[in-house]
């Protein structure tokens, strides 16, 4: 039986990374889309030659300089589309390789833009991590890594939480670590029971 593909997503500050770690703690393999992109951009990364051909100034001895790449994207209207044309197939291939290599009955695929890019169609089910807006903002601001203006810019680029809720198979309110961990445990049991009776 092939592994059940659970797509995990959630906007910034919604507790997605923490929830992903809880699935890993339960012994499930977790694939991280952001980490896959970092590998593609890193030293000897598969995306480096093609990106360097598009934007030579972004190539460094340690791979692609993401800050320089971001500057290039902001000044070139077609840059993002060209970049996605290179990166998205490589990310999808990395994901497929990860799934094929797993012996587990359930694999968790942590994909921030799951709904934005239509990747949910390739999942058996989706889990949305969510929280009230005030808690979301407090979490992000507590990191001390961005201004409120930067936070609002990121929010504006992401699909509204209400729309994600309407599209998700499962939803977890990440209000506390204990309640989230209990939900993760129960969802794994639910998926396994459903598969036994399928």
Secondary structure, 3 states (H helix, E strand, C coil): CCCEEEEEECCCCCCHHHHHHHHHHCCCEEEEHHHHHHHHHCCCCCCHHHHHHHCHHHEECCEECHHHHHHHHHHCCCHHHHHHHHHHHHHHHHHHHHHHHCCCCEEEEECCCCCCCCHHHHCCEEEEEECCHHHHHHHHHHHCCCCHHHHHHHHHHCCCHHHHHHHCCEEEECCCHHHHHHHHHHHHHHHHHHHHCC
